[in-house]
Amino acid sequence: MKFRNLAAATAALSLAASPAVAEAALDRGAAPVEGASELGGDGNGSGIILAILAAAAIIAGIVIAAGSGGDDDPISA
């Protein structure tokens, strides 16, 4: 019985202390930046062109999936 109480107290203490220990051990600094990011492009409008092409591809996919064929007859007889 005493061992179970001791184990429960130890578990409760470790759960209560773990956030404080983790916060004290966390000392992160900002890394130095060596160059500019090239993810945004060079600002010449290529992002807009890419967005227009993506929208056109989505619209074309919807039109193809919807189909306008007159084959509404059942396949099986």
ABEGO torsion letter per residue (X at the ends): XAAAAAAAAAAAAAAAAAAAAAAAABBBBBBBBABBBAAAEAGAGAAAAAAAAAAAAAAAAAAAAAEABABABBABX
